[in-house]
Amino acid sequence: MKICATHEITNLLMVASQITQILMQKGLRMIYQMDQKLFMMLYKKAESNRVLRSFMRGATLLSSKVFAVIYGLYILTLSVSRDERLLPFLIGPALSLLFVSLVRRFFKRKRPFETMDIEPFVSHEIGGSFPSKHTSSAFVIAASILFINPLVGWIALALALLTGISRIMVGVHYPLDIFGGMVIGLIFSCVAFRVL
């Protein structure tokens, strides 16, 4: 009797596992479809509006430089003042970048211009779409600044959000790539400043 009950429980668990896998696959497929639809909606807005397209193109092209300058200035300021927050300010972005690089090796998601019939508004290499490295870097730096100077941090977070949205609208990232980069950046900043 016990062997029969154990066998039935095992069979039920196997069936439940198979059902869960099917639901997850359908759920992931639905999420990817929504991701592509949202991408196309944002991309088409930029495609149909020359001013918006130029603004988003400029935001994408300048964001890395702006965040590099801001990051460098904060490193310099924290170093000169021998501020103990320098260590988490350095470690958060470094760990975020390392993590994003590892995740990209696992996911290997193609960029929108590789899988859809679109032309990106900026030149970009292929592959490595998820998560967005630009967005994770912008958010980890912005959130780290928030721990040091809240006013500048909130402004930097707004610029990080603009960076992410611009990456979608110029055709080099899907919304999920941006969301993933944002979450990773915020998590690593919080870990660096709250745990270390």
DRENGUMI-534638 format. One record per residue: x, z, y of N, C-alpha, C in turn; chain. Coordinates in pm, whole numbers. Each point is the difference from the previous one (the first is absolute). Layout:
BEGIN
SITE     nc1     nc3     nc2    cac1    cac3    cac2     cc1     cc3     cc2  chain
SITE       X       Z       Y       X       Z       Y       X       Z       Y      A
...
! end
This chain:
BEGIN
SITE     nc1     nc3     nc2    cac1    cac3    cac2     cc1     cc3     cc2  chain
SITE      82       0    -120     -82       0     120      87       0     126      A
SITE     107      85       2      88       6     116      73    -132      20      A
SITE      44     -63    -110      72    -127       9     -92    -107      58      A
SITE    -125      -2     -42     -96     -98      49     -25      20     150      A
SITE     -15     126      43     -24      30     142     122     -39      84      A
SITE     120      29     -51     122     -35      71      12    -151      13      A
SITE     -34     -71    -108       5    -147       2     -99     -56     102      A
SITE    -119      56       5    -102     -46      96      44      28     144      A
SITE      59     117      23      48      34     134     111     -98      41      A
SITE      91     -30     -93     108     -95      27     -57    -137      35      A
SITE     -99     -44     -78     -64    -129      29     -68       0     137      A
SITE     -68     109      34     -65      10     131     102      -4     113      A
SITE     110      69     -19     106      -1     101      59    -140      17      A
SITE      16     -72    -110      53    -137       7     -98     -91      75      A
SITE    -128      13     -30    -102     -81      67      -3      36     149      A
SITE       5     130      32       0      43     140     123     -55      73      A
SITE     113      -1     -68     122     -54      59     -14    -150      28      A
SITE     -58     -72     -93     -20    -145      18     -97     -27     115      A
SITE    -107      78       7     -98     -16     109      67      29     134      A
SITE      80     104       6      71      36     122      93    -112      44      A
SITE      73     -59     -95      90    -112      31     -78    -119      56      A
SITE    -112     -33     -61     -82    -112      47     -51      27     142      A
SITE     -50     122      23     -50      35     134     111      -4     104      A
SITE     118      48     -37     112      -2      94      41    -144      32      A
SITE       3     -86    -102      35    -140      23    -102     -66      93      A
SITE    -128      25     -26    -105     -57      86      10      60     140      A
SITE      27     129       9      14      66     129     118     -55      78      A
SITE     113     -20     -68     118     -55      65     -26    -144      45      A
SITE     -68     -77     -84     -32    -138      36     -89      -2     124      A
SITE     -96      91       6     -90       7     115      78      42     127      A
SITE      93      95     -14      81      44     113      86    -115      51      A
SITE      62     -76     -93      82    -115      40     -84    -106      70      A
SITE    -121     -22     -48     -88     -98      64     -36      44     143      A
SITE     -31     128      16     -30      52     135     124     -10      89      A
SITE     116      27     -57     126      -9      73      21    -142      51      A
SITE     -24     -99     -85      17    -139      39    -103     -42     106      A
SITE    -123      47     -14    -104     -34      99      34      60     137      A
SITE      43     127       1      37      63     126     121     -70      61      A
SITE      96     -37     -84     115     -75      49     -46    -128      69      A
SITE     -83     -78     -68     -43    -129      55     -78      19     130      A
SITE     -80     104       8     -76      26     123      96      23     118      A
SITE     102      84     -22      96      31     107      89    -120      31      A
SITE      46     -68    -103      85    -118      19     -74    -108      78      A
SITE    -127     -24     -35     -80    -104      67     -22      35     147      A
SITE     -13     129      31     -14      41     141     123     -41      79      A
SITE     117      24     -57     124     -38      68      16    -152       3      A
SITE     -40     -65    -107      13    -145      -7     -88     -69     106      A
SITE    -116      57      26     -94     -64      92      19      41     146      A
SITE      87      99      26      18      49     136     150      -4      34      A
SITE      40     -96      80     142     -20      32      64     123      65      A
SITE     -73      65      90      53     118      69      22     114     -98      A
SITE    -100      25     -85      13     105    -101     113     -32     -96      A
SITE       8    -124     -44     107     -42     -92     138      23      63      A
SITE      16     -37     125     128      20      69      33     148      14      A
SITE    -101      80      33      21     145      14      43      61    -133      A
SITE     -69     -34    -107      32      56    -132     136     -50     -50      A
SITE      30    -123      30     130     -54     -37     111      77      73      A
SITE     -20      23     130      97      78      77      13     142     -52      A
SITE    -113      61     -33       3     138     -54      79       5    -130      A
SITE     -21     -97     -87      73      -4    -127     149     -19      22      A
SITE      33     -93      89     142     -31      22      75     110      73      A
SITE     -69      75      87      67     104      79      -4     139     -62      A
SITE     -96      24     -88     -21     138     -49     124      61     -65      A
SITE      71     -76     -81     120      55     -66     105      41     103      A
SITE      16     -82     101      99      30     104     -42     123      81      A
SITE    -128       7      34     -51     115      77      19     129     -78      A
SITE     -38      -2    -127      14     122     -81     147      35     -26      A
SITE      86    -100     -13     144      28     -17      57      69     124      A
SITE     -40     -47     118      48      61     125     -53     142      13      A
SITE    -130      18     -23     -60     134       9      67      96     -99      A
SITE      18     -48    -122      62      83    -105     143      37      40      A
SITE      74     -98      47     138      26      43       9      99     113      A
SITE     -90     -13      98       0      94     113     -31     143     -45      A
SITE     -94      13     -93     -32     134     -50     114      58     -83      A
SITE      67     -83     -78     116      47     -76     108      49      97      A
SITE      26     -78     103      99      38     100     -38     130      70      A
SITE    -125      11      43     -48     120      69      10     123     -89      A
SITE     -44     -13    -126       4     113     -92     144      38     -35      A
SITE      87     -99      -9     142      27     -30      68      74     114      A
SITE     -18     -51     122      63      61     117     -46     144      19      A
SITE    -129      24     -23     -53     135      19      17      87    -124      A
SITE      61     -56    -104      22      71    -127    -130      60     -54      A
SITE    -104     -78      10    -135      41     -43      -7      -4    -152      A
SITE     -51     108     -59     -10       8    -146     -98    -100     -58      A
SITE     -83     -60      83     -97     -99     -48      65    -137     -25      A
SITE     128     -13      31      70    -126     -24       1     -35    -149      A
SITE      25      97     -85       7     -26    -144    -132     -58     -54      A
SITE    -116      64      22    -122     -63     -49     -30    -133      70      A
SITE      43     -15     125     -22    -124      73      79    -115     -65      A
SITE     113      31     -60      80    -100     -71     -48     -20    -144      A
SITE     -34     108     -67     -34      -6    -142    -136     -67     -24      A
SITE    -100      29      81    -134     -59     -20       3    -151      -5      A
SITE      53     -66     104       7    -147      -4      86     -56    -113      A
SITE     110      68     -30      88     -48    -107     -72       4    -135      A
SITE     -69     111     -28     -74      11    -126    -116     -98      -5      A
SITE     -68     -19     112    -110     -95       7      48    -141     -32      A
SITE     109     -40      60      56    -133     -23      40     -19    -146      A
SITE      63     101     -57      39      -5    -141    -123     -12     -90      A
SITE    -101      80      28    -122      -2     -81     -70    -135       9      A
SITE     -13     -54     120     -65    -131      19      76    -107     -78      A
SITE     131       4       5      81     -98     -73     -24       9    -150      A
SITE     -12     122     -53     -27      19    -143    -140     -47     -36      A
SITE     -99      33      80    -138     -41     -27     -11    -152       0      A
SITE      67     -64      93      -4    -147       8      55     -65    -127      A
SITE     101      61     -60      55     -54    -124    -101      10    -113      A
SITE     -85     101       4    -100      20    -104    -120     -93      20      A
SITE     -52      -9     123    -122     -76      25      23    -151      13      A
SITE     103     -42      68      33    -142      17    -121     -82      48      A
SITE     -70      52      97    -117     -71      52      44    -113      93      A
SITE     -60    -116     -20      30    -114      86     -68      17     135      A
SITE      56     -64     100     -55       5     135    -119     -94      12      A
SITE     -88      26      99    -119     -84      15      31    -150      10      A
SITE     105     -35      73      31    -142      16      54     -64    -128      A
SITE      32      84    -101      42     -52    -129    -118     -26     -92      A
SITE    -108      74      20    -113      -8     -92    -123     -68      60      A
SITE      -1     -17     131    -115     -60      67      47    -125      75      A
SITE     -93     -81      35      32    -123      72       3      29     150      A
SITE     103      75      42      15      35     142     146     -20      41      A
SITE      21      -8     128     134     -10      56      24     126      83      A
SITE     104      79     -31      25     121      80      43     -38     143      A
SITE     -27      88      94      34     -26     139     142      44      34      A
SITE      69      59     -96     143      33      13      67     -43    -130      A
SITE     127     -34       8      70     -36    -123      33     129     -76      A
SITE     -11      -9    -131      22     119     -82      40     -43    -140      A
SITE      84      82     -64      38     -28    -138    -119      27     -92      A
SITE       9     -53    -121    -108      18     -96      17     132     -75      A
SITE    -109      45     -64       2     118     -86       9     132      75      A
SITE     -16     107     -75      15     135      55    -105      38     102      A
SITE    -125     -28     -31    -106      26      98     -47     145       0      A
SITE     -10      61    -119     -53     137      -9     110      97     -38      A
SITE       8     109      77     -61      31     129      82     -61     114      A
SITE     -57       0     118      67     -57     117     115      91      44      A
SITE     120     -55      -5     119      76      42      -1      26     151      A
SITE     -42    -102      77      -8      18     145     -97     112      36      A
SITE    -115       0     -66    -102     100      31      43     139     -44      A
SITE      58      11    -118      45     134     -46     108      53      92      A
SITE      92     -87      41     107      44      92     -58      43     134      A
SITE     -92     -80      54     -61      35     128     -74     133      -9      A
SITE     -75      21    -107     -78     124     -13      87     121     -29      A
SITE     105     -14     -79      84     116     -28      76      41     126      A
SITE      44     -97      79      68      33     126     -99      61      99      A
SITE    -117     -62      15    -101      51      94     -45     141     -36      A
SITE     -28      22    -128     -45     133     -42     111     103      15      A
SITE     124     -41     -22     113      91      19      14      38     147      A
SITE     -20     -97      87       4      29     144    -114      95      37      A
SITE    -114     -15     -64    -115      88      25      37     146     -23      A
SITE      84      27    -100      43     137     -27      92      54     110      A
SITE      64     -91      73      96      40     103     -63      -1     139      A
SITE     -74    -105      30     -61     -17     131    -140     -61     -20      A
SITE    -103      83      -3    -135     -50     -32     -49    -114      89      A
SITE      24       5     130     -48    -107      87      63    -134     -37      A
SITE     131      -3     -11      70    -123     -38     -36     -39    -143      A
SITE     -19      99     -85     -37     -26    -139    -133     -73     -13      A
SITE    -101      42      79    -130     -67      -5      10    -144      51      A
SITE      80     -21     102      22    -136      52      70     -85    -108      A
SITE      99      60     -64      73     -71    -107     -92     -31    -118      A
SITE     -91      92     -32     -96     -27    -108     -91    -117      35      A
SITE     -42      -9     126     -82    -113      43      80    -130     -14      A
SITE     128       3      37      86    -118     -16      21     -34    -148      A
SITE       9     102     -84      14     -24    -144    -126     -67     -56      A
SITE    -115      45      47    -126     -63     -44      -5    -145      47      A
SITE      40     -25     123       6    -138      50      96     -84     -84      A
SITE     112      59     -38      96     -70     -86     -68     -43    -129      A
SITE     -69      92     -64     -67     -31    -127    -106    -108      15      A
SITE     -84      13     101    -107     -99      22      61    -136      31      A
SITE     106      -2      78      63    -128      35      56     -69    -124      A
SITE      51      77     -95      56     -57    -123    -108     -71     -82      A
SITE    -122      51       7    -111     -67     -68     -37    -127      76      A
SITE     -17      14     130     -53    -110      80      96    -119      10      A
SITE     130      23     -19      94    -113       0      15     -62    -139      A
SITE     -66      59    -100      -5     -61    -133     108      39     -98      A
SITE      68     114      23     108      37     -92     -32     122     -87      A
SITE    -113      66      25     -40     115     -81    -151       7     -16      A
SITE     -41      57    -112    -141      33     -23     -27     139      58      A
SITE    -126      33      27     -33     134      49      48     113     -93      A
SITE     -10     -20    -132      47     106     -92     150      23      11      A
SITE      75    -105      31     145      15      20      25      94     118      A
SITE     -79     -21     105      14      80     122     -44     144     -27      A
SITE    -113      15     -67     -49     135     -32     103      75     -86      A
SITE      54     -68     -99     102      62     -86     123      42      79      A
SITE      47     -88      88     115      32      84     -27     117      92      A
SITE    -120       2      57     -39     109      90       0     135     -74      A
SITE     -64       2    -116      -9     124     -78     139      49     -41      A
SITE      83     -91     -47     136      37     -41      78      57     118      A
SITE      -6     -67     114      71      48     118     -46     138      43      A
SITE    -131      22       2     -54     130      41      38     110     -99      A
SITE      -7     -32    -128      35     100    -103     146      42      12      A
SITE      90     -98      11     143      34       4      38      73     128      A
SITE     -67     -29     109      25      76     121     -44     145     -17      A
SITE    -120      19     -54     -49     136     -22      86      77     -99      A
SITE      41     -66    -106      87      66     -99     132      41      67      A
SITE      59     -90      77     128      31      63     -11     117      98      A
SITE    -108       5      77     -11     104     101     -65     129     -51      A
SITE     -78      -7    -105     -69     120     -49      68      63    -121      A
SITE      69     -81     -78      61      52    -124     149      28      19      A
SITE      69     -90      69     146      16      14      36     104     103      A
! end
